[in-house]
Amino acid sequence: MPGFDENSCIFNVSQLHPFMKLADGNDSWSKVLKSMLSPSLDSLGWLCNSVEEIEVIGIKAIKNLTKLPVWCIGPLLPQCMIKKGEKDQILESRIGKNHGLSPEKCIEWLNKHPKNSVLYISFGSQNTISTSQMMALALGLEDSEKPFIWVVRPPIGFDLKGEFKSEWLPQGFQERMEKGNKGLIVKSWAPQLQILCHDSTGAFLTHCGWNSVLESLSQGMPIISWPLAGEQAFNSKILMEEIGVCIELTKGVESVIEKEDVRNVIDIVLSTSGKGKEMKENANEIGISIREAVKEEGKFKGSSVKAMDDFISTLLCTRNLSS
C-alpha cells in the first residue's frame, strides 16, 4: 500500500471492498476518487478529523505519500461528549426527522440496566446488512441474553427509507425482547451520542464509519466491528491490531454468520475478565488520549489544539507572503 511501511501494514486482498478489488485505475470508482484526491496534492496540507496519538501509522503514511503537513484536529465532537459532568445534557436534535427513540425514552430505558451491560448496534444511515445476516444477528442477540439497543434498517434489496417489516426478524422476537427490557428495536433514528455516553452502555457493534469510531472511543467504548463499505475494513484493522479495542464479527453483506458467532463475540466483549477486560482498559486509555488532545488549560495544549494553531499560523503566513 502506497506510503505504508510494508513490514508494518499487511492488508489481505480478501479484506478489500469489492470496488477496490475491481479497480484498475480506469474504472468509474477510481476516476471519482482521483478527481477528489488529486487536487489535494497541490494544497498546503491535510486537515484530519483524527487524533495524532491514535493513528500513528496512518498519519506517517499520509505524510510519506503527500510530502505535506498533516494536521490532526479531531475529534470533531460536541464538547459535552468529552467533558466530564456534562454527559447528561441532551446532545442531539433531529428537526423534521422521525425519532424512532427519543433521547428521554432512551435514557429512561438505559437507567434500568447495570453499568457496562448494554450492547448498542447501528450500521449508520447509509449501510445495511442482508436479510439472512439480520436474522442470525437477532438469534445471536437473544441467545446472549445481554440487553441491547438495535437500530434496524431495511436489509439489502429493500428501500432504506421504507417501512419496517416484521418478517426480517424471528417471529415474536421484538415482543420477547421488549418484555422485561431485554432489548429495544429502533426502526428509525436513535440518539447515538446519548447512548454511547451512558454508563450502562458497554460495547458498540458498528460498521466502523470513522465518526462512529471516534464517538465510541471518546467514551472508552470497546467495539465489535462489521465493516460494510469504503474505508471501514481499514478502520476495523486499526482498531484490532494497532489499538486493541475491537473484535471483528464479520465483514460485508455476503458473509455467512451463525447465531453462535454473534453470541460468542458479545460474551467476550462484554465480559469483565480476559479479552473483554483488556479491550475496555485499552478503550479507556484511548478515551483519555482523546480528551487530552483537545484540552487547553493554562500553558498546556493538547496535540489537536497545537495542530489547529499550526494550521492557522500556516494560513496567515501564506496570506502575508501572497499580499
Disulfide bonds with the S-S distance in Angstrom:
none
